[in-house]
Amino acid sequence: MIDNIPSSSTGGDVPAKVMKCRRYQRTMTSVVSLYRKFISYACREGIRPALIQVMHWLYWNAHIYRLRFHIITILAIIASMIAARRPRTQRQVVFVSDRLQIRPIKLAYALKEAGWQVILLHRGVPTFDASRYFAEIHQYWNPWEALWLAAKYTPIVYHVFSSWNFFVAAIFMRHKPGKIVFDNADLLTGMVREEILRRYPQQAELEQYCYANAEGLCCRDLRTQYLKRHLRYHLPKRILFPEYCWPAEKFQRAPKLTDGIHVVYAGNLELDPDSPVGYQYELAALLSQNRIHFHIYPPFPQHAVDLRLNMSRYLATCGNPDFVHIHDTIPPDSLAEELSKYHYGILISTKKVDYGNDHNTYYQHAADYFVAAKIFDYMDARLFTFTQNGRFLRFILEKHHNGKVVRCLEDIVIHCKHTSFTIPTIPQAYQLLTNIGRLTEFYMSLTRQ
């Protein structure tokens, strides 16, 4: 029967315009591939031949595109139900991530060092060699294919990473192939302004669904505390696990530059100079006027192109472009090594250097719970960090003298010019490998619930 499956994914009464659409062709190719895999999988797992025959007939007689998509959804759900009843594979975890950022990379590295096998399911194309961190890598095109791929494995947990898009995570919560750990990069509920949330319909509701239905939460900062204390959410078991710092042997640090003072910022930025959060322009002018070098590493290649154009126009009247350097995008696992030649790192959010009411994305109280991954990149690079007055950020930096709170952009210049630079140290408590045992114990504790 498997040999008789048609090789074409088109056919039926699909309109000609849809047939020519690349997205349709790619999706249907994925649908056919997923269907073939299900039939093989069903035969191996002993599903009754009658059920296979029914699914076979339904699929190849569902000529309408939307109905075919619903059929493939059913296949993924059945595979997930089967996976949930199978014995677990010890010391194995499956990572599911639409965008492969630094957090899953660091966690995979540490888990591998601890003797665990990490499987990666991802959607976006990595900008680095991911095979160095993961035992297996598989790409999916839609949430249901992600669920199907996940059901091939029986790990201790499925660790699902999300950021402003919770469709994949919500499907895993609804049709669980096993225990689910939810890892949210940026909490929306109670933190992001309503006018911003309206641009992302249903995402806040899906986020809340994920928090309510996961077996465990892996939290990069304290924002879930706001859900519990102020919004009275009943949350599952949690672990506070920031990105932490790479081990010393992971990369070679470059010698510090000696041709002046060098300040650097790496991460998301605002391209509009008139925006309240577009502080990079004013800071570039201020630093360059004082002959302090300012380096910027945008997260996307196109941002680097646009920022160079905008910055050259801005500095034409109020700064010295010789001291402002906009670099190409760097892969996330190479960022700390690249930054290590500089002296100071920047971690602020607005021209007023606070999370005040002029921040166009987050409410002011977000500052007390928030911590950015780049704070550990800066530590890895031995940078002294300037940050705004956030409670958790202040605790991490000032406890070990790795940074200070600034009240305005001018404070950065004053410190750079009048305080001698000393290389920060990384305390043992902030080391990634020191803490990975807490995460593996957290995984195992979920299996005992």
Contacts in CASP RR format, 6 or more apart in sequence:
PFRMAT RR
TARGET T0000
AUTHOR 0000-0000-0000
METHOD contacts of the structure
MODEL  1
MIDNIPSSSTGGDVPAKVMKCRRYQRTMTSVVSLYRKFISYACREGIRPA
LIQVMHWLYWNAHIYRLRFHIITILAIIASMIAARRPRTQRQVVFVSDRL
QIRPIKLAYALKEAGWQVILLHRGVPTFDASRYFAEIHQYWNPWEALWLA
AKYTPIVYHVFSSWNFFVAAIFMRHKPGKIVFDNADLLTGMVREEILRRY
PQQAELEQYCYANAEGLCCRDLRTQYLKRHLRYHLPKRILFPEYCWPAEK
FQRAPKLTDGIHVVYAGNLELDPDSPVGYQYELAALLSQNRIHFHIYPPF
PQHAVDLRLNMSRYLATCGNPDFVHIHDTIPPDSLAEELSKYHYGILIST
KKVDYGNDHNTYYQHAADYFVAAKIFDYMDARLFTFTQNGRFLRFILEKH
HNGKVVRCLEDIVIHCKHTSFTIPTIPQAYQLLTNIGRLTEFYMSLTRQ
1 39 0 8 1.000
1 52 0 8 1.000
1 53 0 8 1.000
1 56 0 8 1.000
2 36 0 8 1.000
2 39 0 8 1.000
2 40 0 8 1.000
2 43 0 8 1.000
5 32 0 8 1.000
5 35 0 8 1.000
5 36 0 8 1.000
5 39 0 8 1.000
5 56 0 8 1.000
5 60 0 8 1.000
6 60 0 8 1.000
9 25 0 8 1.000
9 28 0 8 1.000
9 29 0 8 1.000
9 31 0 8 1.000
9 32 0 8 1.000
10 19 0 8 1.000
10 25 0 8 1.000
10 28 0 8 1.000
11 63 0 8 1.000
12 63 0 8 1.000
12 64 0 8 1.000
13 63 0 8 1.000
13 64 0 8 1.000
14 24 0 8 1.000
14 63 0 8 1.000
14 64 0 8 1.000
14 65 0 8 1.000
18 24 0 8 1.000
18 65 0 8 1.000
19 25 0 8 1.000
24 65 0 8 1.000
26 141 0 8 1.000
27 69 0 8 1.000
27 141 0 8 1.000
27 142 0 8 1.000
28 65 0 8 1.000
28 68 0 8 1.000
30 141 0 8 1.000
30 142 0 8 1.000
30 145 0 8 1.000
31 68 0 8 1.000
31 69 0 8 1.000
31 72 0 8 1.000
34 72 0 8 1.000
34 75 0 8 1.000
34 76 0 8 1.000
34 144 0 8 1.000
34 145 0 8 1.000
34 148 0 8 1.000
35 59 0 8 1.000
35 71 0 8 1.000
35 72 0 8 1.000
35 75 0 8 1.000
37 148 0 8 1.000
38 55 0 8 1.000
38 75 0 8 1.000
38 78 0 8 1.000
38 79 0 8 1.000
38 148 0 8 1.000
39 52 0 8 1.000
39 55 0 8 1.000
39 56 0 8 1.000
41 79 0 8 1.000
41 82 0 8 1.000
41 152 0 8 1.000
42 51 0 8 1.000
42 52 0 8 1.000
42 55 0 8 1.000
42 78 0 8 1.000
43 52 0 8 1.000
45 82 0 8 1.000
47 78 0 8 1.000
47 82 0 8 1.000
55 71 0 8 1.000
55 74 0 8 1.000
55 75 0 8 1.000
58 71 0 8 1.000
59 68 0 8 1.000
59 71 0 8 1.000
59 72 0 8 1.000
62 68 0 8 1.000
62 70 0 8 1.000
62 71 0 8 1.000
72 144 0 8 1.000
73 144 0 8 1.000
75 148 0 8 1.000
76 144 0 8 1.000
76 145 0 8 1.000
76 147 0 8 1.000
76 148 0 8 1.000
76 151 0 8 1.000
76 175 0 8 1.000
77 147 0 8 1.000
77 175 0 8 1.000
79 147 0 8 1.000
79 148 0 8 1.000
79 151 0 8 1.000
79 152 0 8 1.000
79 177 0 8 1.000
80 147 0 8 1.000
80 148 0 8 1.000
80 150 0 8 1.000
80 151 0 8 1.000
80 175 0 8 1.000
80 176 0 8 1.000
80 177 0 8 1.000
81 175 0 8 1.000
82 151 0 8 1.000
83 150 0 8 1.000
83 151 0 8 1.000
83 152 0 8 1.000
83 153 0 8 1.000
83 154 0 8 1.000
83 177 0 8 1.000
83 178 0 8 1.000
84 176 0 8 1.000
84 177 0 8 1.000
84 178 0 8 1.000
86 154 0 8 1.000
87 154 0 8 1.000
88 154 0 8 1.000
88 155 0 8 1.000
88 156 0 8 1.000
88 447 0 8 1.000
89 117 0 8 1.000
89 153 0 8 1.000
89 154 0 8 1.000
89 155 0 8 1.000
89 156 0 8 1.000
90 156 0 8 1.000
91 115 0 8 1.000
91 116 0 8 1.000
91 117 0 8 1.000
91 156 0 8 1.000
92 116 0 8 1.000
92 117 0 8 1.000
92 118 0 8 1.000
92 119 0 8 1.000
92 153 0 8 1.000
92 154 0 8 1.000
92 155 0 8 1.000
92 156 0 8 1.000
93 111 0 8 1.000
93 116 0 8 1.000
93 117 0 8 1.000
93 118 0 8 1.000
93 119 0 8 1.000
93 155 0 8 1.000
93 156 0 8 1.000
93 157 0 8 1.000
93 158 0 8 1.000
93 159 0 8 1.000
93 443 0 8 1.000
94 118 0 8 1.000
94 119 0 8 1.000
94 120 0 8 1.000
94 121 0 8 1.000
94 150 0 8 1.000
94 153 0 8 1.000
94 155 0 8 1.000
94 157 0 8 1.000
94 158 0 8 1.000
94 159 0 8 1.000
95 104 0 8 1.000
95 107 0 8 1.000
95 108 0 8 1.000
95 118 0 8 1.000
95 119 0 8 1.000
95 120 0 8 1.000
95 121 0 8 1.000
95 122 0 8 1.000
95 134 0 8 1.000
95 159 0 8 1.000
95 161 0 8 1.000
96 121 0 8 1.000
96 122 0 8 1.000
96 146 0 8 1.000
96 150 0 8 1.000
96 158 0 8 1.000
96 159 0 8 1.000
96 160 0 8 1.000
96 161 0 8 1.000
96 168 0 8 1.000
96 169 0 8 1.000
96 172 0 8 1.000
97 104 0 8 1.000
97 120 0 8 1.000
97 121 0 8 1.000
97 122 0 8 1.000
97 123 0 8 1.000
97 160 0 8 1.000
97 161 0 8 1.000
98 122 0 8 1.000
98 123 0 8 1.000
98 124 0 8 1.000
98 161 0 8 1.000
98 162 0 8 1.000
98 163 0 8 1.000
98 165 0 8 1.000
98 168 0 8 1.000
99 122 0 8 1.000
99 123 0 8 1.000
99 124 0 8 1.000
99 163 0 8 1.000
100 120 0 8 1.000
100 122 0 8 1.000
100 124 0 8 1.000
100 126 0 8 1.000
100 130 0 8 1.000
101 161 0 8 1.000
101 163 0 8 1.000
101 185 0 8 1.000
101 332 0 8 1.000
101 373 0 8 1.000
102 243 0 8 1.000
102 332 0 8 1.000
102 333 0 8 1.000
102 335 0 8 1.000
102 373 0 8 1.000
102 377 0 8 1.000
103 161 0 8 1.000
103 183 0 8 1.000
103 185 0 8 1.000
103 220 0 8 1.000
103 243 0 8 1.000
103 373 0 8 1.000
104 120 0 8 1.000
104 159 0 8 1.000
104 161 0 8 1.000
105 128 0 8 1.000
105 130 0 8 1.000
105 133 0 8 1.000
105 332 0 8 1.000
105 333 0 8 1.000
106 243 0 8 1.000
106 244 0 8 1.000
106 246 0 8 1.000
106 432 0 8 1.000
107 118 0 8 1.000
107 159 0 8 1.000
107 241 0 8 1.000
107 436 0 8 1.000
107 439 0 8 1.000
108 118 0 8 1.000
108 120 0 8 1.000
108 133 0 8 1.000
108 134 0 8 1.000
109 133 0 8 1.000
109 246 0 8 1.000
109 250 0 8 1.000
109 432 0 8 1.000
110 432 0 8 1.000
110 433 0 8 1.000
110 435 0 8 1.000
110 436 0 8 1.000
110 439 0 8 1.000
111 118 0 8 1.000
111 436 0 8 1.000
111 439 0 8 1.000
111 440 0 8 1.000
112 118 0 8 1.000
112 133 0 8 1.000
112 135 0 8 1.000
113 433 0 8 1.000
113 436 0 8 1.000
114 433 0 8 1.000
114 436 0 8 1.000
114 437 0 8 1.000
114 440 0 8 1.000
116 440 0 8 1.000
117 135 0 8 1.000
118 133 0 8 1.000
118 134 0 8 1.000
118 135 0 8 1.000
119 134 0 8 1.000
119 135 0 8 1.000
119 136 0 8 1.000
119 137 0 8 1.000
119 138 0 8 1.000
119 153 0 8 1.000
119 155 0 8 1.000
120 130 0 8 1.000
120 133 0 8 1.000
120 134 0 8 1.000
120 136 0 8 1.000
120 137 0 8 1.000
120 138 0 8 1.000
121 138 0 8 1.000
121 139 0 8 1.000
121 140 0 8 1.000
121 146 0 8 1.000
121 149 0 8 1.000
121 150 0 8 1.000
122 130 0 8 1.000
122 137 0 8 1.000
122 138 0 8 1.000
122 139 0 8 1.000
122 140 0 8 1.000
123 139 0 8 1.000
123 140 0 8 1.000
123 141 0 8 1.000
123 146 0 8 1.000
123 168 0 8 1.000
124 139 0 8 1.000
125 139 0 8 1.000
127 329 0 8 1.000
127 331 0 8 1.000
127 332 0 8 1.000
128 331 0 8 1.000
128 332 0 8 1.000
128 333 0 8 1.000
128 334 0 8 1.000
130 137 0 8 1.000
131 137 0 8 1.000
133 333 0 8 1.000
138 149 0 8 1.000
140 146 0 8 1.000
140 149 0 8 1.000
143 167 0 8 1.000
143 168 0 8 1.000
143 171 0 8 1.000
144 171 0 8 1.000
146 168 0 8 1.000
146 171 0 8 1.000
146 172 0 8 1.000
147 171 0 8 1.000
147 172 0 8 1.000
147 175 0 8 1.000
147 177 0 8 1.000
150 158 0 8 1.000
150 172 0 8 1.000
150 177 0 8 1.000
151 177 0 8 1.000
154 178 0 8 1.000
156 179 0 8 1.000
156 443 0 8 1.000
156 444 0 8 1.000
156 446 0 8 1.000
156 447 0 8 1.000
157 178 0 8 1.000
157 179 0 8 1.000
157 180 0 8 1.000
157 181 0 8 1.000
157 215 0 8 1.000
157 443 0 8 1.000
157 446 0 8 1.000
157 447 0 8 1.000
158 172 0 8 1.000
158 177 0 8 1.000
158 178 0 8 1.000
158 179 0 8 1.000
158 180 0 8 1.000
158 181 0 8 1.000
159 181 0 8 1.000
159 183 0 8 1.000
159 218 0 8 1.000
160 168 0 8 1.000
160 169 0 8 1.000
160 172 0 8 1.000
160 180 0 8 1.000
160 181 0 8 1.000
160 182 0 8 1.000
160 183 0 8 1.000
160 214 0 8 1.000
161 183 0 8 1.000
161 185 0 8 1.000
162 168 0 8 1.000
162 169 0 8 1.000
162 182 0 8 1.000
162 183 0 8 1.000
162 184 0 8 1.000
162 185 0 8 1.000
162 207 0 8 1.000
162 210 0 8 1.000
163 184 0 8 1.000
163 185 0 8 1.000
163 186 0 8 1.000
164 185 0 8 1.000
164 186 0 8 1.000
164 188 0 8 1.000
164 200 0 8 1.000
164 203 0 8 1.000
165 200 0 8 1.000
165 203 0 8 1.000
166 203 0 8 1.000
166 206 0 8 1.000
166 207 0 8 1.000
166 209 0 8 1.000
166 210 0 8 1.000
167 206 0 8 1.000
169 182 0 8 1.000
169 206 0 8 1.000
169 210 0 8 1.000
170 206 0 8 1.000
170 209 0 8 1.000
170 210 0 8 1.000
172 180 0 8 1.000
173 180 0 8 1.000
173 182 0 8 1.000
173 209 0 8 1.000
173 210 0 8 1.000
173 213 0 8 1.000
173 214 0 8 1.000
174 213 0 8 1.000
179 215 0 8 1.000
179 216 0 8 1.000
179 446 0 8 1.000
179 447 0 8 1.000
180 213 0 8 1.000
180 214 0 8 1.000
180 215 0 8 1.000
180 216 0 8 1.000
181 214 0 8 1.000
181 215 0 8 1.000
181 216 0 8 1.000
181 217 0 8 1.000
181 218 0 8 1.000
181 442 0 8 1.000
181 443 0 8 1.000
181 446 0 8 1.000
182 210 0 8 1.000
182 211 0 8 1.000
182 214 0 8 1.000
182 216 0 8 1.000
182 217 0 8 1.000
182 218 0 8 1.000
183 217 0 8 1.000
183 218 0 8 1.000
183 219 0 8 1.000
183 220 0 8 1.000
184 207 0 8 1.000
184 210 0 8 1.000
184 211 0 8 1.000
184 217 0 8 1.000
184 219 0 8 1.000
185 220 0 8 1.000
186 192 0 8 1.000
187 207 0 8 1.000
187 223 0 8 1.000
187 224 0 8 1.000
187 226 0 8 1.000
187 227 0 8 1.000
188 197 0 8 1.000
188 200 0 8 1.000
188 203 0 8 1.000
188 204 0 8 1.000
188 207 0 8 1.000
189 204 0 8 1.000
189 207 0 8 1.000
189 208 0 8 1.000
189 211 0 8 1.000
189 227 0 8 1.000
189 231 0 8 1.000
190 226 0 8 1.000
190 227 0 8 1.000
190 231 0 8 1.000
190 363 0 8 1.000
191 223 0 8 1.000
191 226 0 8 1.000
191 362 0 8 1.000
191 363 0 8 1.000
191 365 0 8 1.000
191 366 0 8 1.000
191 369 0 8 1.000
192 204 0 8 1.000
192 361 0 8 1.000
192 362 0 8 1.000
192 363 0 8 1.000
193 360 0 8 1.000
193 361 0 8 1.000
193 362 0 8 1.000
193 363 0 8 1.000
196 360 0 8 1.000
196 361 0 8 1.000
197 203 0 8 1.000
197 204 0 8 1.000
211 217 0 8 1.000
211 224 0 8 1.000
211 227 0 8 1.000
211 233 0 8 1.000
211 235 0 8 1.000
211 236 0 8 1.000
212 233 0 8 1.000
212 234 0 8 1.000
214 236 0 8 1.000
215 236 0 8 1.000
215 237 0 8 1.000
215 446 0 8 1.000
215 449 0 8 1.000
216 236 0 8 1.000
216 237 0 8 1.000
216 238 0 8 1.000
216 239 0 8 1.000
216 442 0 8 1.000
216 446 0 8 1.000
217 224 0 8 1.000
217 235 0 8 1.000
217 236 0 8 1.000
217 237 0 8 1.000
217 238 0 8 1.000
217 239 0 8 1.000
218 238 0 8 1.000
218 239 0 8 1.000
218 241 0 8 1.000
218 439 0 8 1.000
218 442 0 8 1.000
219 238 0 8 1.000
219 239 0 8 1.000
219 240 0 8 1.000
219 241 0 8 1.000
220 241 0 8 1.000
220 242 0 8 1.000
220 243 0 8 1.000
220 371 0 8 1.000
220 373 0 8 1.000
221 240 0 8 1.000
221 242 0 8 1.000
221 369 0 8 1.000
221 370 0 8 1.000
221 371 0 8 1.000
221 392 0 8 1.000
222 240 0 8 1.000
222 368 0 8 1.000
222 369 0 8 1.000
222 370 0 8 1.000
222 371 0 8 1.000
222 392 0 8 1.000
223 366 0 8 1.000
223 369 0 8 1.000
223 370 0 8 1.000
224 233 0 8 1.000
224 235 0 8 1.000
224 238 0 8 1.000
225 369 0 8 1.000
226 365 0 8 1.000
226 369 0 8 1.000
227 233 0 8 1.000
227 235 0 8 1.000
228 235 0 8 1.000
237 442 0 8 1.000
237 445 0 8 1.000
237 446 0 8 1.000
237 449 0 8 1.000
239 438 0 8 1.000
239 439 0 8 1.000
239 442 0 8 1.000
241 435 0 8 1.000
241 438 0 8 1.000
241 439 0 8 1.000
241 442 0 8 1.000
242 371 0 8 1.000
242 373 0 8 1.000
242 376 0 8 1.000
243 373 0 8 1.000
243 376 0 8 1.000
243 432 0 8 1.000
244 376 0 8 1.000
244 430 0 8 1.000
244 431 0 8 1.000
244 432 0 8 1.000
244 434 0 8 1.000
244 435 0 8 1.000
245 376 0 8 1.000
245 379 0 8 1.000
245 380 0 8 1.000
245 426 0 8 1.000
245 430 0 8 1.000
245 431 0 8 1.000
245 432 0 8 1.000
246 336 0 8 1.000
246 380 0 8 1.000
246 432 0 8 1.000
247 431 0 8 1.000
247 432 0 8 1.000
247 433 0 8 1.000
251 334 0 8 1.000
251 336 0 8 1.000
251 337 0 8 1.000
251 380 0 8 1.000
252 337 0 8 1.000
253 337 0 8 1.000
253 340 0 8 1.000
253 381 0 8 1.000
253 382 0 8 1.000
254 337 0 8 1.000
254 338 0 8 1.000
254 340 0 8 1.000
254 341 0 8 1.000
255 341 0 8 1.000
256 340 0 8 1.000
256 341 0 8 1.000
256 342 0 8 1.000
256 343 0 8 1.000
256 382 0 8 1.000
256 421 0 8 1.000
256 423 0 8 1.000
257 293 0 8 1.000
257 341 0 8 1.000
257 342 0 8 1.000
257 343 0 8 1.000
260 291 0 8 1.000
260 292 0 8 1.000
260 293 0 8 1.000
261 292 0 8 1.000
261 293 0 8 1.000
261 343 0 8 1.000
261 344 0 8 1.000
261 416 0 8 1.000
261 417 0 8 1.000
261 421 0 8 1.000
262 292 0 8 1.000
262 293 0 8 1.000
262 295 0 8 1.000
262 341 0 8 1.000
262 342 0 8 1.000
262 343 0 8 1.000
262 344 0 8 1.000
263 287 0 8 1.000
263 292 0 8 1.000
263 293 0 8 1.000
263 294 0 8 1.000
263 295 0 8 1.000
263 342 0 8 1.000
263 343 0 8 1.000
263 344 0 8 1.000
263 345 0 8 1.000
263 346 0 8 1.000
263 412 0 8 1.000
263 416 0 8 1.000
264 294 0 8 1.000
264 295 0 8 1.000
264 296 0 8 1.000
264 297 0 8 1.000
264 339 0 8 1.000
264 342 0 8 1.000
264 344 0 8 1.000
264 345 0 8 1.000
264 346 0 8 1.000
264 383 0 8 1.000
265 280 0 8 1.000
265 294 0 8 1.000
265 295 0 8 1.000
265 296 0 8 1.000
265 297 0 8 1.000
265 345 0 8 1.000
265 346 0 8 1.000
266 296 0 8 1.000
266 297 0 8 1.000
266 330 0 8 1.000
266 335 0 8 1.000
266 339 0 8 1.000
266 374 0 8 1.000
266 377 0 8 1.000
267 297 0 8 1.000
267 298 0 8 1.000
267 299 0 8 1.000
267 374 0 8 1.000
268 299 0 8 1.000
269 278 0 8 1.000
269 280 0 8 1.000
269 296 0 8 1.000
269 298 0 8 1.000
269 299 0 8 1.000
269 303 0 8 1.000
269 307 0 8 1.000
270 277 0 8 1.000
270 278 0 8 1.000
270 279 0 8 1.000
270 280 0 8 1.000
271 303 0 8 1.000
271 306 0 8 1.000
271 307 0 8 1.000
271 310 0 8 1.000
272 278 0 8 1.000
273 281 0 8 1.000
273 310 0 8 1.000
273 314 0 8 1.000
275 360 0 8 1.000
276 350 0 8 1.000
276 351 0 8 1.000
276 352 0 8 1.000
276 358 0 8 1.000
276 359 0 8 1.000
276 360 0 8 1.000
277 349 0 8 1.000
277 350 0 8 1.000
277 351 0 8 1.000
277 359 0 8 1.000
277 360 0 8 1.000
277 361 0 8 1.000
278 350 0 8 1.000
278 351 0 8 1.000
279 348 0 8 1.000
279 349 0 8 1.000
279 350 0 8 1.000
279 351 0 8 1.000
279 353 0 8 1.000
279 409 0 8 1.000
280 296 0 8 1.000
280 307 0 8 1.000
280 311 0 8 1.000
281 310 0 8 1.000
281 311 0 8 1.000
281 314 0 8 1.000
282 351 0 8 1.000
282 409 0 8 1.000
283 294 0 8 1.000
283 346 0 8 1.000
283 409 0 8 1.000
283 412 0 8 1.000
284 294 0 8 1.000
284 296 0 8 1.000
284 311 0 8 1.000
284 314 0 8 1.000
284 315 0 8 1.000
284 319 0 8 1.000
284 324 0 8 1.000
285 314 0 8 1.000
285 315 0 8 1.000
285 318 0 8 1.000
285 319 0 8 1.000
286 409 0 8 1.000
286 410 0 8 1.000
286 412 0 8 1.000
286 413 0 8 1.000
287 293 0 8 1.000
287 294 0 8 1.000
287 323 0 8 1.000
287 324 0 8 1.000
287 412 0 8 1.000
287 413 0 8 1.000
287 416 0 8 1.000
288 294 0 8 1.000
288 315 0 8 1.000
288 319 0 8 1.000
288 320 0 8 1.000
288 321 0 8 1.000
288 322 0 8 1.000
288 323 0 8 1.000
288 324 0 8 1.000
289 318 0 8 1.000
289 319 0 8 1.000
289 320 0 8 1.000
290 413 0 8 1.000
290 416 0 8 1.000
290 417 0 8 1.000
291 320 0 8 1.000
291 323 0 8 1.000
292 323 0 8 1.000
292 413 0 8 1.000
292 416 0 8 1.000
292 417 0 8 1.000
293 323 0 8 1.000
293 324 0 8 1.000
293 325 0 8 1.000
294 323 0 8 1.000
294 324 0 8 1.000
294 325 0 8 1.000
295 325 0 8 1.000
295 326 0 8 1.000
295 327 0 8 1.000
295 342 0 8 1.000
296 307 0 8 1.000
296 324 0 8 1.000
296 325 0 8 1.000
296 326 0 8 1.000
296 327 0 8 1.000
297 327 0 8 1.000
297 329 0 8 1.000
297 330 0 8 1.000
297 335 0 8 1.000
297 338 0 8 1.000
297 339 0 8 1.000
298 304 0 8 1.000
298 307 0 8 1.000
298 326 0 8 1.000
298 327 0 8 1.000
298 329 0 8 1.000
299 329 0 8 1.000
300 329 0 8 1.000
301 328 0 8 1.000
301 329 0 8 1.000
303 329 0 8 1.000
304 326 0 8 1.000
304 327 0 8 1.000
304 328 0 8 1.000
304 329 0 8 1.000
307 326 0 8 1.000
308 326 0 8 1.000
311 321 0 8 1.000
311 324 0 8 1.000
311 326 0 8 1.000
312 321 0 8 1.000
315 321 0 8 1.000
315 324 0 8 1.000
330 338 0 8 1.000
335 377 0 8 1.000
336 377 0 8 1.000
336 380 0 8 1.000
336 381 0 8 1.000
337 381 0 8 1.000
338 381 0 8 1.000
339 345 0 8 1.000
339 377 0 8 1.000
339 378 0 8 1.000
339 380 0 8 1.000
339 381 0 8 1.000
339 383 0 8 1.000
340 380 0 8 1.000
340 381 0 8 1.000
340 382 0 8 1.000
340 383 0 8 1.000
342 381 0 8 1.000
342 383 0 8 1.000
343 383 0 8 1.000
343 384 0 8 1.000
343 416 0 8 1.000
343 421 0 8 1.000
344 383 0 8 1.000
344 384 0 8 1.000
344 385 0 8 1.000
344 386 0 8 1.000
344 412 0 8 1.000
344 416 0 8 1.000
344 421 0 8 1.000
345 378 0 8 1.000
345 383 0 8 1.000
345 384 0 8 1.000
345 385 0 8 1.000
345 386 0 8 1.000
346 385 0 8 1.000
346 386 0 8 1.000
346 412 0 8 1.000
347 372 0 8 1.000
347 374 0 8 1.000
347 375 0 8 1.000
347 378 0 8 1.000
347 385 0 8 1.000
347 386 0 8 1.000
347 387 0 8 1.000
347 388 0 8 1.000
347 393 0 8 1.000
348 386 0 8 1.000
348 387 0 8 1.000
348 388 0 8 1.000
348 406 0 8 1.000
349 355 0 8 1.000
349 359 0 8 1.000
349 362 0 8 1.000
349 388 0 8 1.000
350 356 0 8 1.000
350 358 0 8 1.000
350 359 0 8 1.000
351 358 0 8 1.000
351 409 0 8 1.000
352 358 0 8 1.000
352 408 0 8 1.000
353 388 0 8 1.000
353 406 0 8 1.000
353 407 0 8 1.000
353 408 0 8 1.000
353 409 0 8 1.000
353 411 0 8 1.000
354 364 0 8 1.000
354 367 0 8 1.000
354 388 0 8 1.000
354 389 0 8 1.000
355 362 0 8 1.000
355 363 0 8 1.000
355 364 0 8 1.000
355 365 0 8 1.000
355 366 0 8 1.000
355 367 0 8 1.000
355 370 0 8 1.000
355 388 0 8 1.000
355 390 0 8 1.000
356 364 0 8 1.000
357 364 0 8 1.000
362 370 0 8 1.000
367 388 0 8 1.000
367 389 0 8 1.000
367 390 0 8 1.000
367 391 0 8 1.000
367 393 0 8 1.000
368 390 0 8 1.000
368 391 0 8 1.000
368 392 0 8 1.000
369 391 0 8 1.000
369 392 0 8 1.000
370 390 0 8 1.000
370 392 0 8 1.000
370 393 0 8 1.000
371 392 0 8 1.000
371 393 0 8 1.000
371 396 0 8 1.000
372 393 0 8 1.000
375 385 0 8 1.000
375 387 0 8 1.000
375 393 0 8 1.000
375 396 0 8 1.000
375 397 0 8 1.000
376 430 0 8 1.000
378 385 0 8 1.000
379 385 0 8 1.000
379 402 0 8 1.000
379 424 0 8 1.000
379 426 0 8 1.000
379 430 0 8 1.000
380 426 0 8 1.000
382 423 0 8 1.000
382 424 0 8 1.000
383 424 0 8 1.000
384 402 0 8 1.000
384 403 0 8 1.000
384 404 0 8 1.000
384 421 0 8 1.000
384 422 0 8 1.000
384 424 0 8 1.000
385 397 0 8 1.000
385 402 0 8 1.000
385 403 0 8 1.000
385 404 0 8 1.000
386 403 0 8 1.000
386 404 0 8 1.000
386 406 0 8 1.000
386 411 0 8 1.000
386 412 0 8 1.000
386 415 0 8 1.000
387 393 0 8 1.000
387 394 0 8 1.000
387 397 0 8 1.000
387 403 0 8 1.000
387 404 0 8 1.000
387 405 0 8 1.000
387 406 0 8 1.000
388 405 0 8 1.000
388 406 0 8 1.000
389 405 0 8 1.000
389 407 0 8 1.000
390 405 0 8 1.000
394 405 0 8 1.000
396 402 0 8 1.000
396 430 0 8 1.000
397 403 0 8 1.000
397 404 0 8 1.000
398 404 0 8 1.000
398 405 0 8 1.000
400 424 0 8 1.000
400 425 0 8 1.000
400 427 0 8 1.000
400 430 0 8 1.000
401 424 0 8 1.000
402 424 0 8 1.000
402 425 0 8 1.000
403 424 0 8 1.000
404 415 0 8 1.000
406 412 0 8 1.000
406 415 0 8 1.000
428 434 0 8 1.000
429 435 0 8 1.000
END
